Each structure stands twice: as structure tokens, then as C-alpha cells.
Amino acid sequence: MLRMFKFFGKGNSQNEEYQFWQNGNHPIELWSAEVIKQKIIYLHNNPVKQGMVANPEDYLYSSANPFSELKVLDL
């Protein structure tokens, strides 16, 4: 994982070596329970989309485990 942070840090002149967060800010208003649910699912699926894990709850630093049993997030 450190190798990935170093790779993305090379392309940003504001970093000396590593980059963890992507550049830019795109705030989204969380105005309903449905929008909040959508954003939580999106965040949990990021490691899966990157091919780091097979399931969101498999990612070591994920909050997906506590949410996996909540019916509100079942699709």
C-alpha cells in the first residue's frame, strides 16, 4: 500500500514523497437518509473497485463490518 501512496505522490508537486488523499474537493450535501446510505456504500466499495479486496468488509481499515449487519444498508 505504501508503494501506491509513493506512486501517486510523485505526480503531485505539493508532496515531498507520498500522497494519501486525492486532490480536489467536491462536497456533497447529505440531505436525506438515502443519500447518506448511498455515500457510505460508495466509500465501502472503493477498496473493492481498486482490486485491493474482494468484499468491503475484508479491507482492514474499513468501517464496513459494523454496517454489514444493518438492514438499512442491505441492497
ABEGO torsion letter per residue (X at the ends): XAAAAAAAAAABAABAABBABBBEBBBBBBABAAAAAAAAAAAAAAAAAAGABABAAABAABAAAAAAABAAABX
